[in-house]
């Protein structure tokens, strides 16, 4: 069987593979390494463009698609019958949860203002101090999956109050239907949900209006989880603030008002893009290949968009 992966050095990260598995590098969908026959296992490029999924129609023997992303929204509904879609759940836990902690601290400790002062070569103590602090804050994590759980562990030492929300309630986790009651109580609201038909546009005018004055919204999920028009309107009042790693659309157009708002910090979808990503990702890929070759069911199978 043939296995296609998107990184040349990924081959050295897979570990021992079963006999008969041939690994080839398919970094670009319009430059394939060999004929498509017998490609059974395909790993598309990280953050692949939508057109990459068009290659699915050209792989007649494909049985498993293993993503390098935690989100599968670009692929759900496009997978042919008989093909199993798997995400990279667990691979991005450390990178993305670290970004969220950094985002919260950067906002609360006024790092953007410090950077602007440094650009002016100005010692701006009186302008900035005293800053806010994370200790004592109430943090609402919307999305209690693998990354949400990792974030909870990383925030716990900061002496914060933590509340988790998921699709349905379970011990220690509230249901998403409770958000209207929970949002006004939170100082920080973190979005970590996958993009599905249920979460698209979740952050709308009502969601934002329910947030308390001075609260911080952190989006490390997907851009369309938040309605851009509603974000621009609410953040434009200065009543709340936001740190956004994702936007709708991406890249965010240069004329979008979010760029110029002093209460908004933007990063270009980099939360999961860390140096340790590929090593973790290809360990998962190697495990999945070995499971497939042994006739065992893969892990991280995407069901109903999750």
C-alpha positions in Angstrom: 0.0 0.0 0.0 1.1 3.6 -0.6 1.0 6.3 2.1 1.2 9.9 1.0 2.5 12.5 3.5 3.1 16.2 3.0 6.6 16.6 4.5 9.9 15.1 3.4 11.3 14.9 6.9 8.0 13.4 8.1 9.3 10.0 6.9 12.0 9.9 9.7 9.3 10.7 12.3 6.9 7.9 11.6 8.8 5.1 13.4 8.9 1.5 12.2 6.3 0.8 9.5 4.9 -2.5 8.4 6.3 -4.4 5.5 4.6 -3.4 2.2 4.0 0.2 3.3 5.6 2.7 0.8 5.7 6.3 2.0 5.8 9.1 -0.6 5.8 12.8 -0.2 2.8 14.6 -1.7 3.3 18.2 -0.6 1.2 19.7 -3.4 -2.0 18.3 -4.9 -0.9 19.4 -8.4 2.5 17.7 -8.1 1.9 14.1 -7.2 4.8 11.7 -6.5 3.4 8.7 -8.4 0.2 7.3 -10.0 -2.8 7.4 -7.7 -3.4 3.6 -7.7 -2.9 1.9 -4.4 -2.8 5.1 -2.3 -4.6 3.7 0.8 -3.6 6.3 3.5 -3.3 10.0 2.8 -2.1 12.8 5.1 -3.0 16.1 3.5 -0.9 19.2 4.1 -1.4 21.1 7.4 -4.0 23.9 7.0 -4.6 22.7 3.4 -6.6 25.0 1.1 -10.1 23.9 0.2 -9.0 22.8 -3.3 -6.8 20.1 -1.7 -9.8 18.1 -0.8 -10.6 17.9 -4.6 -7.9 15.2 -4.7 -10.2 12.9 -2.9 -12.0 12.2 -6.2 -8.8 11.0 -7.8 -7.8 8.4 -5.3 -9.8 5.3 -6.1 -8.2 3.0 -3.4 -8.1 5.5 -0.6 -9.4 4.2 2.8 -8.0 6.6 5.4 -7.5 10.4 5.5 -5.4 11.5 8.5 -5.5 15.2 9.1 -2.7 17.2 10.8 -5.2 19.6 12.2 -7.5 19.2 15.3 -10.4 20.7 13.3 -12.0 18.8 10.4 -14.4 21.4 9.1 -12.8 21.7 5.7 -13.3 18.0 5.1 -16.6 17.0 6.7 -19.2 16.2 4.1 -16.5 15.8 1.4 -15.2 12.3 2.3 -16.3 9.6 -0.2 -18.2 6.5 1.1 -15.9 3.9 2.5 -13.1 6.4 3.5 -12.4 7.1 7.2 -11.6 10.7 8.3 -9.4 11.1 11.3 -8.3 14.3 13.0 -5.2 15.2 15.0 -6.8 15.3 18.4 -4.2 15.6 21.1 -1.4 16.9 18.7 -2.3 20.6 19.3 -3.1 20.5 23.0 0.1 22.0 24.2 0.7 24.5 21.5 -2.8 25.9 21.4 -3.4 25.9 25.1 0.0 27.7 25.6 -1.1 30.4 23.0 -4.3 30.9 24.9 -2.5 31.4 28.2 -0.1 33.8 26.5 -3.0 35.7 24.9 -4.8 36.2 28.2 -1.6 37.3 30.0 -0.6 39.6 27.1 -3.9 41.4 27.3 -4.2 41.6 31.0 -0.6 42.8 31.5 -1.0 45.3 28.7 1.8 43.9 26.5 0.4 45.5 23.3 0.7 48.9 25.0 4.2 48.1 26.1 5.2 47.2 22.5 3.7 50.4 21.2 5.6 52.4 23.8 8.8 50.6 22.9 8.3 51.5 19.3 8.1 55.2 20.5 11.1 54.6 22.7 9.0 55.8 25.6 9.2 54.7 29.2 5.4 54.6 29.7 5.1 53.5 33.3 2.4 56.1 34.2 0.5 55.3 31.0 0.3 51.5 31.6 0.7 50.7 35.3 -0.9 49.3 37.2 -2.0 46.6 34.8 -4.7 44.0 35.4 -3.8 40.5 36.5 -5.0 36.9 35.9 -5.2 35.8 39.5 -8.8 35.9 40.7 -10.3 36.0 37.2 -13.2 33.8 36.2 -12.4 32.0 33.0 -15.1 30.4 30.8 -13.8 27.8 28.4 -16.3 27.1 25.6 -15.2 23.8 24.2 -14.3 21.0 26.7 -12.4 18.7 24.4 -8.8 17.7 24.3 -7.4 21.3 24.0 -10.0 22.7 26.5 -8.9 20.1 29.0 -5.2 21.0 28.4 -6.0 24.7 28.9 -7.8 24.0 32.2 -4.7 22.3 33.5 -2.4 25.1 32.4 -4.7 27.8 33.9 -5.3 26.1 37.3 -2.0 27.3 38.9 -3.0 30.9 38.2 -5.6 31.0 40.9 -8.5 31.4 38.6 -12.1 30.2 38.6 -12.7 27.8 35.7 -15.9 26.8 34.0 -16.1 24.5 31.1 -18.9 24.2 28.5 -19.5 21.6 25.8 -22.4 20.5 23.6 -24.0 18.5 26.4 -23.5 18.6 30.1 -21.4 16.0 32.0 -19.8 16.0 35.4 -17.8 19.1 35.7 -18.9 20.5 32.3 -21.9 22.7 31.5 -24.1 22.4 28.4 -23.8 25.1 25.7 -27.4 26.0 26.4 -26.3 27.4 29.7 -24.2 30.1 28.0 -26.7 33.0 28.5 -26.4 32.4 32.3 -22.6 31.8 32.3 -21.4 34.6 30.1 -22.2 37.5 32.4 -20.2 35.8 35.1 -17.0 35.4 33.1 -14.0 37.8 33.0 -12.4 35.8 30.2 -14.3 33.7 27.5 -12.1 31.3 25.5 -13.4 29.7 22.3 -12.1 26.2 21.6 -15.0 24.6 19.8 -14.7 22.9 16.4 -16.5 24.5 13.5 -19.7 22.7 12.8 -23.2 23.5 11.8 -24.0 24.0 15.4 -21.1 26.3 16.3 -21.0 28.4 13.1 -22.0 31.9 14.2 -22.2 30.9 17.8 -20.7 34.3 18.9 -23.3 36.6 17.7 -24.8 39.9 18.9 -26.6 38.3 21.8 -23.5 36.3 22.9 -21.3 39.4 22.9 -24.0 41.5 24.6 -24.2 39.0 27.4 -20.5 39.3 28.2 -19.8 41.6 31.2 -18.2 45.0 30.8 -14.4 44.8 30.5 -14.5 41.1 29.7 -12.0 39.5 27.2 -12.9 37.2 24.3 -10.2 34.8 23.1 -10.8 32.9 19.9 -8.5 30.0 19.2 -11.2 28.0 17.5 -12.2 28.9 13.9 -13.0 32.3 12.5 -16.6 31.6 11.5 -17.5 30.5 15.1 -17.7 34.3 15.6 -19.7 36.6 13.4 -17.3 39.2 12.1 -19.9 41.9 11.8 -21.0 41.4 15.4 -17.4 41.4 16.6 -16.7 44.7 14.8 -19.8 46.4 16.2 -19.3 45.3 19.8 -15.5 45.6 20.0 -15.9 49.0 18.3 -17.7 50.3 21.4 -14.6 49.5 23.6 -16.9 47.8 26.1 -15.1 44.4 25.8 -11.7 43.3 24.3 -10.5 40.4 22.2 -7.5 38.4 21.3 -8.1 36.6 17.9 -5.9 34.0 16.4 -8.6 33.2 13.8 -10.9 35.5 11.8 -13.5 35.3 9.1 -12.3 35.6 6.4 -8.6 34.6 6.6 -6.4 36.4 5.9 -8.3 39.3 7.4 -8.6 42.1 4.8 -6.4 45.1 5.4 -9.4 47.4 5.5 -11.2 45.5 8.3 -11.7 47.8 11.3 -10.4 45.1 13.7 -6.9 45.8 12.7 -6.9 49.3 14.1 -8.8 48.7 17.4 -6.6 49.2 20.5 -8.7 46.7 22.4 -8.0 43.9 19.8 -4.8 41.8 19.5 -4.6 39.7 16.3 -2.3 36.8 15.5 -2.4 35.1 12.0 -3.7 31.6 13.0 -0.5 30.5 14.6 -1.7 29.0 17.9 -0.9 25.5 16.9 2.1 26.3 14.7 4.9 25.4 17.1 8.3 23.7 16.6 7.2 20.5 18.2 4.1 20.1 16.0 5.4 17.8 13.3 7.1 15.4 15.7 3.8 14.9 17.6 1.8 14.8 14.4 3.9 12.2 12.7 4.0 10.0 15.8 0.2 9.9 15.5 0.4 9.3 11.8 2.8 6.4 12.3 0.6 4.8 15.0 -2.4 5.2 12.7 -0.6 3.5 9.8 0.4 0.6 12.0 -3.2 0.2 13.2 -4.5 0.3 9.6 -2.0 -2.3 8.4 -2.9 -4.6 11.3 -6.6 -4.3 10.6 -7.3 -2.4 13.7 -9.7 0.6 13.8 -8.0 4.0 13.8 -8.3 6.5 16.6 -9.5 10.1 16.3 -12.3 9.2 13.9 -14.4 12.2 13.0 -18.1 11.7 13.8 -20.7 14.5 13.2 -17.9 17.0 12.6 -16.0 16.2 15.8 
